[in-house]
Amino acid sequence: MNDYDLKYFKKYFSKWKNVMINYNNLKSKKINLKSEIKELEENDLIQKYLKKKEQLNSLNDRITQIRRENGREFLFDENKALIQYGFNINTNKIYVCLGGYPKRRIVSDDMQIKSEPDMDKYLPIESNEAVYRIYADIESNDTEVIAKIEWNEFENDNTVLFPGKEEPFEFFRRVRLLFFKNCIENTQEEAIAKVLELKK
């Protein structure tokens, strides 16, 4: 991603994180206040009780307001927020190879026999039947289906990670999260370096 996209990504992820911290702090205060109010109800300190009750109502209003203004943010946990806000089309061209497809022959309108990937038959990467490979970009989630004669060229022009013995889609998700998390916590360069440590 370019500097502008990285800045945008960090800004919105940071906003989400601050909203979650603020929301959870307020919820914690609410729980504590409820507990204190219960103790005061067994006491004669009515004025103190009323004050705490007022604070509780104020916290309830603020919590409701946060949920109303940021309702969409509550659909995400931290990992989903990283993926949601990290998604980018200006990528570093780092791909994970997910598997392959065999060839399917089709007859076109002009009676020519052509070949195309048979996307109904997903194959493991090392399969001898695979004539096409599918590569997924870790930032954009876009996929490229490449014919066997172009594999070397594609893999030389881009950074391609292979999952080894890991399940390819799980490996892809792990690489994406590793990249986005390191973009937030460190720098994009460090994120790329961390991801490249997984290159097999």
Secondary structure by P-SEA (a helix, b strand, c coil): ccaaaaaaaaaaaaaaaaaaaaaaaaaaaaaaaaaaaaaaaaccaaaaaaaaaaaaaaaaaaaaaaaaaccccccccaaaaaaaaaccccccbbbbbccbbbbbbbbccccbbbbccccccccccccccccbbbbbcccccbbbbbcccaaaaaaaabbbbbbccccaaaaaaaaaaaaaaaaaaccaaaaaaaaacccc
